[in-house]
Amino acid sequence: MELREVMNIREASNYLGVSPDTLYRYIYEDRIPAFKLGNRWKFKKTILDRWMERKMVRVRKARRA
């Protein structure tokens, strides 16, 4: 399956390995970058990749501390 640059909730949840419910919670807690197109939440793959990279860096730093 080829990933598109802009993903919907289902595609982003599969990509990130979390449930759609978890993804909605992250959105409403302002924990993940997302935007609305019409009345649907969307995610840019490149932005999600950077978001995950920052999360991994924080985990590595916390483990070393």
mmCIF file of the N, C-alpha and C atoms, coordinates in Angstrom:
data_MODEL
# 
_entry.id   MODEL 
# 
loop_
_atom_site.group_PDB 
_atom_site.id 
_atom_site.type_symbol 
_atom_site.label_atom_id 
_atom_site.label_alt_id 
_atom_site.label_comp_id 
_atom_site.label_asym_id 
_atom_site.label_entity_id 
_atom_site.label_seq_id 
_atom_site.pdbx_PDB_ins_code 
_atom_site.Cartn_x 
_atom_site.Cartn_y 
_atom_site.Cartn_z 
_atom_site.occupancy 
_atom_site.B_iso_or_equiv 
_atom_site.pdbx_formal_charge 
_atom_site.auth_seq_id 
_atom_site.auth_comp_id 
_atom_site.auth_asym_id 
_atom_site.auth_atom_id 
_atom_site.pdbx_PDB_model_num 
ATOM 1   N N  . MET A 1 1  ? 0.839   -1.183 0.000  1.00 0.00 ? 1  MET A N  1 
ATOM 2   C CA . MET A 1 1  ? 0.000   0.000  0.000  1.00 0.00 ? 1  MET A CA 1 
ATOM 3   C C  . MET A 1 1  ? 0.886   1.250  0.000  1.00 0.00 ? 1  MET A C  1 
ATOM 4   N N  . GLU A 1 2  ? 0.661   2.131  -0.923 1.00 0.00 ? 2  GLU A N  1 
ATOM 5   C CA . GLU A 1 2  ? 1.436   3.366  -0.997 1.00 0.00 ? 2  GLU A CA 1 
ATOM 6   C C  . GLU A 1 2  ? 0.760   4.428  -0.149 1.00 0.00 ? 2  GLU A C  1 
ATOM 7   N N  . LEU A 1 3  ? 1.542   5.072  0.702  1.00 0.00 ? 3  LEU A N  1 
ATOM 8   C CA . LEU A 1 3  ? 0.988   6.114  1.566  1.00 0.00 ? 3  LEU A CA 1 
ATOM 9   C C  . LEU A 1 3  ? 0.939   7.436  0.830  1.00 0.00 ? 3  LEU A C  1 
ATOM 10  N N  . ARG A 1 4  ? -0.178  8.102  0.972  1.00 0.00 ? 4  ARG A N  1 
ATOM 11  C CA . ARG A 1 4  ? -0.307  9.438  0.392  1.00 0.00 ? 4  ARG A CA 1 
ATOM 12  C C  . ARG A 1 4  ? 0.265   10.455 1.369  1.00 0.00 ? 4  ARG A C  1 
ATOM 13  N N  . GLU A 1 5  ? 0.590   11.629 0.848  1.00 0.00 ? 5  GLU A N  1 
ATOM 14  C CA . GLU A 1 5  ? 1.130   12.689 1.710  1.00 0.00 ? 5  GLU A CA 1 
ATOM 15  C C  . GLU A 1 5  ? 0.098   13.153 2.731  1.00 0.00 ? 5  GLU A C  1 
ATOM 16  N N  . VAL A 1 6  ? -1.171  13.239 2.323  1.00 0.00 ? 6  VAL A N  1 
ATOM 17  C CA . VAL A 1 6  ? -2.227  13.640 3.255  1.00 0.00 ? 6  VAL A CA 1 
ATOM 18  C C  . VAL A 1 6  ? -3.068  12.409 3.569  1.00 0.00 ? 6  VAL A C  1 
ATOM 19  N N  . MET A 1 7  ? -3.171  12.103 4.856  1.00 0.00 ? 7  MET A N  1 
ATOM 20  C CA . MET A 1 7  ? -3.872  10.894 5.297  1.00 0.00 ? 7  MET A CA 1 
ATOM 21  C C  . MET A 1 7  ? -5.094  11.253 6.129  1.00 0.00 ? 7  MET A C  1 
ATOM 22  N N  . ASN A 1 8  ? -6.086  10.366 6.087  1.00 0.00 ? 8  ASN A N  1 
ATOM 23  C CA . ASN A 1 8  ? -7.244  10.523 6.962  1.00 0.00 ? 8  ASN A CA 1 
ATOM 24  C C  . ASN A 1 8  ? -6.975  9.795  8.282  1.00 0.00 ? 8  ASN A C  1 
ATOM 25  N N  . ILE A 1 9  ? -7.946  9.811  9.161  1.00 0.00 ? 9  ILE A N  1 
ATOM 26  C CA . ILE A 1 9  ? -7.776  9.175  10.483 1.00 0.00 ? 9  ILE A CA 1 
ATOM 27  C C  . ILE A 1 9  ? -7.386  7.698  10.358 1.00 0.00 ? 9  ILE A C  1 
ATOM 28  N N  . ARG A 1 10 ? -8.097  6.959  9.527  1.00 0.00 ? 10 ARG A N  1 
ATOM 29  C CA . ARG A 1 10 ? -7.834  5.517  9.396  1.00 0.00 ? 10 ARG A CA 1 
ATOM 30  C C  . ARG A 1 10 ? -6.424  5.268  8.882  1.00 0.00 ? 10 ARG A C  1 
ATOM 31  N N  . GLU A 1 11 ? -6.030  5.998  7.836  1.00 0.00 ? 11 GLU A N  1 
ATOM 32  C CA . GLU A 1 11 ? -4.692  5.811  7.278  1.00 0.00 ? 11 GLU A CA 1 
ATOM 33  C C  . GLU A 1 11 ? -3.607  6.201  8.277  1.00 0.00 ? 11 GLU A C  1 
ATOM 34  N N  . ALA A 1 12 ? -3.808  7.314  8.974  1.00 0.00 ? 12 ALA A N  1 
ATOM 35  C CA . ALA A 1 12 ? -2.812  7.766  9.953  1.00 0.00 ? 12 ALA A CA 1 
ATOM 36  C C  . ALA A 1 12 ? -2.739  6.810  11.139 1.00 0.00 ? 12 ALA A C  1 
ATOM 37  N N  . SER A 1 13 ? -3.865  6.281  11.570 1.00 0.00 ? 13 SER A N  1 
ATOM 38  C CA . SER A 1 13 ? -3.828  5.351  12.705 1.00 0.00 ? 13 SER A CA 1 
ATOM 39  C C  . SER A 1 13 ? -3.090  4.074  12.317 1.00 0.00 ? 13 SER A C  1 
ATOM 40  N N  . ASN A 1 14 ? -3.298  3.596  11.094 1.00 0.00 ? 14 ASN A N  1 
ATOM 41  C CA . ASN A 1 14 ? -2.546  2.425  10.619 1.00 0.00 ? 14 ASN A CA 1 
ATOM 42  C C  . ASN A 1 14 ? -1.062  2.742  10.522 1.00 0.00 ? 14 ASN A C  1 
ATOM 43  N N  . TYR A 1 15 ? -0.736  3.898  9.990  1.00 0.00 ? 15 TYR A N  1 
ATOM 44  C CA . TYR A 1 15 ? 0.659   4.307  9.820  1.00 0.00 ? 15 TYR A CA 1 
ATOM 45  C C  . TYR A 1 15 ? 1.376   4.407  11.165 1.00 0.00 ? 15 TYR A C  1 
ATOM 46  N N  . LEU A 1 16 ? 0.686   4.977  12.157 1.00 0.00 ? 16 LEU A N  1 
ATOM 47  C CA . LEU A 1 16 ? 1.297   5.180  13.472 1.00 0.00 ? 16 LEU A CA 1 
ATOM 48  C C  . LEU A 1 16 ? 1.170   3.964  14.384 1.00 0.00 ? 16 LEU A C  1 
ATOM 49  N N  . GLY A 1 17 ? 0.296   3.030  14.038 1.00 0.00 ? 17 GLY A N  1 
ATOM 50  C CA . GLY A 1 17 ? 0.117   1.836  14.862 1.00 0.00 ? 17 GLY A CA 1 
ATOM 51  C C  . GLY A 1 17 ? -0.688  2.092  16.119 1.00 0.00 ? 17 GLY A C  1 
ATOM 52  N N  . VAL A 1 18 ? -1.615  3.037  16.049 1.00 0.00 ? 18 VAL A N  1 
ATOM 53  C CA . VAL A 1 18 ? -2.510  3.311  17.177 1.00 0.00 ? 18 VAL A CA 1 
ATOM 54  C C  . VAL A 1 18 ? -3.946  3.244  16.676 1.00 0.00 ? 18 VAL A C  1 
ATOM 55  N N  . SER A 1 19 ? -4.882  3.087  17.583 1.00 0.00 ? 19 SER A N  1 
ATOM 56  C CA . SER A 1 19 ? -6.279  3.015  17.185 1.00 0.00 ? 19 SER A CA 1 
ATOM 57  C C  . SER A 1 19 ? -6.788  4.399  16.784 1.00 0.00 ? 19 SER A C  1 
ATOM 58  N N  . PRO A 1 20 ? -7.836  4.440  15.960 1.00 0.00 ? 20 PRO A N  1 
ATOM 59  C CA . PRO A 1 20 ? -8.439  5.736  15.634 1.00 0.00 ? 20 PRO A CA 1 
ATOM 60  C C  . PRO A 1 20 ? -8.890  6.490  16.891 1.00 0.00 ? 20 PRO A C  1 
ATOM 61  N N  . ASP A 1 21 ? -9.407  5.779  17.899 1.00 0.00 ? 21 ASP A N  1 
ATOM 62  C CA . ASP A 1 21 ? -9.818  6.434  19.152 1.00 0.00 ? 21 ASP A CA 1 
ATOM 63  C C  . ASP A 1 21 ? -8.643  7.122  19.830 1.00 0.00 ? 21 ASP A C  1 
ATOM 64  N N  . THR A 1 22 ? -7.495  6.456  19.859 1.00 0.00 ? 22 THR A N  1 
ATOM 65  C CA . THR A 1 22 ? -6.297  7.048  20.449 1.00 0.00 ? 22 THR A CA 1 
ATOM 66  C C  . THR A 1 22 ? -5.884  8.290  19.666 1.00 0.00 ? 22 THR A C  1 
ATOM 67  N N  . LEU A 1 23 ? -5.957  8.201  18.349 1.00 0.00 ? 23 LEU A N  1 
ATOM 68  C CA . LEU A 1 23 ? -5.591  9.334  17.511 1.00 0.00 ? 23 LEU A CA 1 
ATOM 69  C C  . LEU A 1 23 ? -6.510  10.525 17.757 1.00 0.00 ? 23 LEU A C  1 
ATOM 70  N N  . TYR A 1 24 ? -7.812  10.280 17.865 1.00 0.00 ? 24 TYR A N  1 
ATOM 71  C CA . TYR A 1 24 ? -8.752  11.362 18.190 1.00 0.00 ? 24 TYR A CA 1 
ATOM 72  C C  . TYR A 1 24 ? -8.410  11.989 19.542 1.00 0.00 ? 24 TYR A C  1 
ATOM 73  N N  . ARG A 1 25 ? -8.055  11.155 20.522 1.00 0.00 ? 25 ARG A N  1 
ATOM 74  C CA . ARG A 1 25 ? -7.689  11.677 21.848 1.00 0.00 ? 25 ARG A CA 1 
ATOM 75  C C  . ARG A 1 25 ? -6.448  12.559 21.744 1.00 0.00 ? 25 ARG A C  1 
ATOM 76  N N  . TYR A 1 26 ? -5.446  12.106 20.992 1.00 0.00 ? 26 TYR A N  1 
ATOM 77  C CA . TYR A 1 26 ? -4.235  12.911 20.791 1.00 0.00 ? 26 TYR A CA 1 
ATOM 78  C C  . TYR A 1 26 ? -4.576  14.255 20.145 1.00 0.00 ? 26 TYR A C  1 
ATOM 79  N N  . ILE A 1 27 ? -5.496  14.252 19.185 1.00 0.00 ? 27 ILE A N  1 
ATOM 80  C CA . ILE A 1 27 ? -5.897  15.500 18.519 1.00 0.00 ? 27 ILE A CA 1 
ATOM 81  C C  . ILE A 1 27 ? -6.508  16.456 19.533 1.00 0.00 ? 27 ILE A C  1 
ATOM 82  N N  . TYR A 1 28 ? -7.473  15.958 20.291 1.00 0.00 ? 28 TYR A N  1 
ATOM 83  C CA . TYR A 1 28 ? -8.194  16.841 21.211 1.00 0.00 ? 28 TYR A CA 1 
ATOM 84  C C  . TYR A 1 28 ? -7.351  17.262 22.408 1.00 0.00 ? 28 TYR A C  1 
ATOM 85  N N  . GLU A 1 29 ? -6.296  16.494 22.713 1.00 0.00 ? 29 GLU A N  1 
ATOM 86  C CA . GLU A 1 29 ? -5.359  16.891 23.770 1.00 0.00 ? 29 GLU A CA 1 
ATOM 87  C C  . GLU A 1 29 ? -4.222  17.732 23.188 1.00 0.00 ? 29 GLU A C  1 
ATOM 88  N N  . ASP A 1 30 ? -4.294  18.027 21.893 1.00 0.00 ? 30 ASP A N  1 
ATOM 89  C CA . ASP A 1 30 ? -3.282  18.829 21.202 1.00 0.00 ? 30 ASP A CA 1 
ATOM 90  C C  . ASP A 1 30 ? -1.898  18.193 21.298 1.00 0.00 ? 30 ASP A C  1 
ATOM 91  N N  . ARG A 1 31 ? -1.855  16.867 21.175 1.00 0.00 ? 31 ARG A N  1 
ATOM 92  C CA . ARG A 1 31 ? -0.593  16.136 21.290 1.00 0.00 ? 31 ARG A CA 1 
ATOM 93  C C  . ARG A 1 31 ? -0.013  15.730 19.945 1.00 0.00 ? 31 ARG A C  1 
ATOM 94  N N  . ILE A 1 32 ? -0.797  15.901 18.870 1.00 0.00 ? 32 ILE A N  1 
ATOM 95  C CA . ILE A 1 32 ? -0.337  15.463 17.560 1.00 0.00 ? 32 ILE A CA 1 
ATOM 96  C C  . ILE A 1 32 ? -0.726  16.511 16.518 1.00 0.00 ? 32 ILE A C  1 
ATOM 97  N N  . PRO A 1 33 ? 0.129   16.771 15.529 1.00 0.00 ? 33 PRO A N  1 
ATOM 98  C CA . PRO A 1 33 ? -0.210  17.768 14.512 1.00 0.00 ? 33 PRO A CA 1 
ATOM 99  C C  . PRO A 1 33 ? -1.254  17.235 13.530 1.00 0.00 ? 33 PRO A C  1 
ATOM 100 N N  . ALA A 1 34 ? -2.370  17.934 13.440 1.00 0.00 ? 34 ALA A N  1 
ATOM 101 C CA . ALA A 1 34 ? -3.452  17.550 12.528 1.00 0.00 ? 34 ALA A CA 1 
ATOM 102 C C  . ALA A 1 34 ? -4.168  18.817 12.089 1.00 0.00 ? 34 ALA A C  1 
ATOM 103 N N  . PHE A 1 35 ? -4.921  18.709 11.022 1.00 0.00 ? 35 PHE A N  1 
ATOM 104 C CA . PHE A 1 35 ? -5.710  19.853 10.561 1.00 0.00 ? 35 PHE A CA 1 
ATOM 105 C C  . PHE A 1 35 ? -7.036  19.352 10.017 1.00 0.00 ? 35 PHE A C  1 
ATOM 106 N N  . LYS A 1 36 ? -7.998  20.240 9.992  1.00 0.00 ? 36 LYS A N  1 
ATOM 107 C CA . LYS A 1 36 ? -9.310  19.877 9.474  1.00 0.00 ? 36 LYS A CA 1 
ATOM 108 C C  . LYS A 1 36 ? -9.443  20.363 8.041  1.00 0.00 ? 36 LYS A C  1 
ATOM 109 N N  . LEU A 1 37 ? -9.941  19.497 7.206  1.00 0.00 ? 37 LEU A N  1 
ATOM 110 C CA . LEU A 1 37 ? -10.279 19.822 5.830  1.00 0.00 ? 37 LEU A CA 1 
ATOM 111 C C  . LEU A 1 37 ? -11.773 19.555 5.725  1.00 0.00 ? 37 LEU A C  1 
ATOM 112 N N  . GLY A 1 38 ? -12.549 20.617 5.647  1.00 0.00 ? 38 GLY A N  1 
ATOM 113 C CA . GLY A 1 38 ? -13.998 20.453 5.790  1.00 0.00 ? 38 GLY A CA 1 
ATOM 114 C C  . GLY A 1 38 ? -14.271 20.049 7.224  1.00 0.00 ? 38 GLY A C  1 
ATOM 115 N N  . ASN A 1 39 ? -14.966 18.946 7.405  1.00 0.00 ? 39 ASN A N  1 
ATOM 116 C CA . ASN A 1 39 ? -15.227 18.476 8.775  1.00 0.00 ? 39 ASN A CA 1 
ATOM 117 C C  . ASN A 1 39 ? -14.433 17.218 9.103  1.00 0.00 ? 39 ASN A C  1 
ATOM 118 N N  . ARG A 1 40 ? -13.399 16.923 8.331  1.00 0.00 ? 40 ARG A N  1 
ATOM 119 C CA . ARG A 1 40 ? -12.595 15.717 8.538  1.00 0.00 ? 40 ARG A CA 1 
ATOM 120 C C  . ARG A 1 40 ? -11.173 16.062 8.960  1.00 0.00 ? 40 ARG A C  1 
ATOM 121 N N  . TRP A 1 41 ? -10.658 15.308 9.924  1.00 0.00 ? 41 TRP A N  1 
ATOM 122 C CA . TRP A 1 41 ? -9.280  15.489 10.351 1.00 0.00 ? 41 TRP A CA 1 
ATOM 123 C C  . TRP A 1 41 ? -8.343  14.875 9.330  1.00 0.00 ? 41 TRP A C  1 
ATOM 124 N N  . LYS A 1 42 ? -7.251  15.575 9.055  1.00 0.00 ? 42 LYS A N  1 
ATOM 125 C CA . LYS A 1 42 ? -6.235  15.109 8.110  1.00 0.00 ? 42 LYS A CA 1 
ATOM 126 C C  . LYS A 1 42 ? -4.854  15.249 8.738  1.00 0.00 ? 42 LYS A C  1 
ATOM 127 N N  . PHE A 1 43 ? -3.911  14.482 8.211  1.00 0.00 ? 43 PHE A N  1 
ATOM 128 C CA . PHE A 1 43 ? -2.535  14.462 8.708  1.00 0.00 ? 43 PHE A CA 1 
ATOM 129 C C  . PHE A 1 43 ? -1.594  14.463 7.522  1.00 0.00 ? 43 PHE A C  1 
ATOM 130 N N  . LYS A 1 44 ? -0.531  15.269 7.610  1.00 0.00 ? 44 LYS A N  1 
ATOM 131 C CA . LYS A 1 44 ? 0.501   15.247 6.575  1.00 0.00 ? 44 LYS A CA 1 
ATOM 132 C C  . LYS A 1 44 ? 1.582   14.268 6.999  1.00 0.00 ? 44 LYS A C  1 
ATOM 133 N N  . LYS A 1 45 ? 1.910   13.338 6.107  1.00 0.00 ? 45 LYS A N  1 
ATOM 134 C CA . LYS A 1 45 ? 2.886   12.302 6.425  1.00 0.00 ? 45 LYS A CA 1 
ATOM 135 C C  . LYS A 1 45 ? 4.229   12.900 6.833  1.00 0.00 ? 45 LYS A C  1 
ATOM 136 N N  . THR A 1 46 ? 4.711   13.901 6.112  1.00 0.00 ? 46 THR A N  1 
ATOM 137 C CA . THR A 1 46 ? 6.023   14.469 6.444  1.00 0.00 ? 46 THR A CA 1 
ATOM 138 C C  . THR A 1 46 ? 6.007   15.099 7.837  1.00 0.00 ? 46 THR A C  1 
ATOM 139 N N  . ILE A 1 47 ? 4.905   15.720 8.216  1.00 0.00 ? 47 ILE A N  1 
ATOM 140 C CA . ILE A 1 47 ? 4.808   16.328 9.549  1.00 0.00 ? 47 ILE A CA 1 
ATOM 141 C C  . ILE A 1 47 ? 4.726   15.240 10.624 1.00 0.00 ? 47 ILE A C  1 
ATOM 142 N N  . LEU A 1 48 ? 3.978   14.165 10.347 1.00 0.00 ? 48 LEU A N  1 
ATOM 143 C CA . LEU A 1 48 ? 3.924   13.050 11.303 1.00 0.00 ? 48 LEU A CA 1 
ATOM 144 C C  . LEU A 1 48 ? 5.297   12.416 11.469 1.00 0.00 ? 48 LEU A C  1 
ATOM 145 N N  . ASP A 1 49 ? 6.037   12.291 10.376 1.00 0.00 ? 49 ASP A N  1 
ATOM 146 C CA . ASP A 1 49 ? 7.391   11.718 10.461 1.00 0.00 ? 49 ASP A CA 1 
ATOM 147 C C  . ASP A 1 49 ? 8.285   12.563 11.358 1.00 0.00 ? 49 ASP A C  1 
ATOM 148 N N  . ARG A 1 50 ? 8.222   13.896 11.208 1.00 0.00 ? 50 ARG A N  1 
ATOM 149 C CA . ARG A 1 50 ? 9.023   14.792 12.066 1.00 0.00 ? 50 ARG A CA 1 
ATOM 150 C C  . ARG A 1 50 ? 8.562   14.695 13.519 1.00 0.00 ? 50 ARG A C  1 
ATOM 151 N N  . TRP A 1 51 ? 7.248   14.605 13.723 1.00 0.00 ? 51 TRP A N  1 
ATOM 152 C CA . TRP A 1 51 ? 6.684   14.484 15.069 1.00 0.00 ? 51 TRP A CA 1 
ATOM 153 C C  . TRP A 1 51 ? 7.209   13.211 15.747 1.00 0.00 ? 51 TRP A C  1 
ATOM 154 N N  . MET A 1 52 ? 7.195   12.089 15.002 1.00 0.00 ? 52 MET A N  1 
ATOM 155 C CA . MET A 1 52 ? 7.696   10.825 15.563 1.00 0.00 ? 52 MET A CA 1 
ATOM 156 C C  . MET A 1 52 ? 9.187   10.917 15.850 1.00 0.00 ? 52 MET A C  1 
ATOM 157 N N  . GLU A 1 53 ? 9.929   11.554 14.966 1.00 0.00 ? 53 GLU A N  1 
ATOM 158 C CA . GLU A 1 53 ? 11.376  11.713 15.166 1.00 0.00 ? 53 GLU A CA 1 
ATOM 159 C C  . GLU A 1 53 ? 11.657  12.488 16.451 1.00 0.00 ? 53 GLU A C  1 
ATOM 160 N N  . ARG A 1 54 ? 10.915  13.576 16.684 1.00 0.00 ? 54 ARG A N  1 
ATOM 161 C CA . ARG A 1 54 ? 11.097  14.345 17.920 1.00 0.00 ? 54 ARG A CA 1 
ATOM 162 C C  . ARG A 1 54 ? 10.753  13.506 19.144 1.00 0.00 ? 54 ARG A C  1 
ATOM 163 N N  . LYS A 1 55 ? 9.721   12.676 19.045 1.00 0.00 ? 55 LYS A N  1 
ATOM 164 C CA . LYS A 1 55 ? 9.347   11.808 20.163 1.00 0.00 ? 55 LYS A CA 1 
ATOM 165 C C  . LYS A 1 55 ? 10.479  10.822 20.468 1.00 0.00 ? 55 LYS A C  1 
ATOM 166 N N  . MET A 1 56 ? 11.082  10.259 19.428 1.00 0.00 ? 56 MET A N  1 
ATOM 167 C CA . MET A 1 56 ? 12.164  9.293  19.633 1.00 0.00 ? 56 MET A CA 1 
ATOM 168 C C  . MET A 1 56 ? 13.373  9.958  20.272 1.00 0.00 ? 56 MET A C  1 
ATOM 169 N N  . VAL A 1 57 ? 13.690  11.182 19.857 1.00 0.00 ? 57 VAL A N  1 
ATOM 170 C CA . VAL A 1 57 ? 14.828  11.910 20.431 1.00 0.00 ? 57 VAL A CA 1 
ATOM 171 C C  . VAL A 1 57 ? 14.580  12.146 21.924 1.00 0.00 ? 57 VAL A C  1 
ATOM 172 N N  . ARG A 1 58 ? 13.368  12.552 22.282 1.00 0.00 ? 58 ARG A N  1 
ATOM 173 C CA . ARG A 1 58 ? 13.046  12.802 23.698 1.00 0.00 ? 58 ARG A CA 1 
ATOM 174 C C  . ARG A 1 58 ? 13.182  11.531 24.527 1.00 0.00 ? 58 ARG A C  1 
ATOM 175 N N  . VAL A 1 59 ? 12.744  10.399 23.974 1.00 0.00 ? 59 VAL A N  1 
ATOM 176 C CA . VAL A 1 59 ? 12.838  9.126  24.704 1.00 0.00 ? 59 VAL A CA 1 
ATOM 177 C C  . VAL A 1 59 ? 14.304  8.753  24.916 1.00 0.00 ? 59 VAL A C  1 
ATOM 178 N N  . ARG A 1 60 ? 15.115  8.924  23.869 1.00 0.00 ? 60 ARG A N  1 
ATOM 179 C CA . ARG A 1 60 ? 16.546  8.607  23.995 1.00 0.00 ? 60 ARG A CA 1 
ATOM 180 C C  . ARG A 1 60 ? 17.215  9.474  25.043 1.00 0.00 ? 60 ARG A C  1 
ATOM 181 N N  . LYS A 1 61 ? 16.892  10.776 25.046 1.00 0.00 ? 61 LYS A N  1 
ATOM 182 C CA . LYS A 1 61 ? 17.483  11.693 26.030 1.00 0.00 ? 61 LYS A CA 1 
ATOM 183 C C  . LYS A 1 61 ? 17.037  11.332 27.429 1.00 0.00 ? 61 LYS A C  1 
ATOM 184 N N  . ALA A 1 62 ? 15.772  10.979 27.608 1.00 0.00 ? 62 ALA A N  1 
ATOM 185 C CA . ALA A 1 62 ? 15.254  10.627 28.920 1.00 0.00 ? 62 ALA A CA 1 
ATOM 186 C C  . ALA A 1 62 ? 15.905  9.358  29.453 1.00 0.00 ? 62 ALA A C  1 
ATOM 187 N N  . ARG A 1 63 ? 16.203  8.424  28.568 1.00 0.00 ? 63 ARG A N  1 
ATOM 188 C CA . ARG A 1 63 ? 16.848  7.168  28.997 1.00 0.00 ? 63 ARG A CA 1 
ATOM 189 C C  . ARG A 1 63 ? 18.274  7.398  29.465 1.00 0.00 ? 63 ARG A C  1 
ATOM 190 N N  . ARG A 1 64 ? 18.939  8.385  28.853 1.00 0.00 ? 64 ARG A N  1 
ATOM 191 C CA . ARG A 1 64 ? 20.325  8.672  29.219 1.00 0.00 ? 64 ARG A CA 1 
ATOM 192 C C  . ARG A 1 64 ? 20.420  9.456  30.516 1.00 0.00 ? 64 ARG A C  1 
ATOM 193 N N  . ALA A 1 65 ? 19.378  10.153 30.875 1.00 0.00 ? 65 ALA A N  1 
ATOM 194 C CA . ALA A 1 65 ? 19.400  11.015 32.065 1.00 0.00 ? 65 ALA A CA 1 
ATOM 195 C C  . ALA A 1 65 ? 19.408  10.208 33.339 1.00 0.00 ? 65 ALA A C  1 
# 
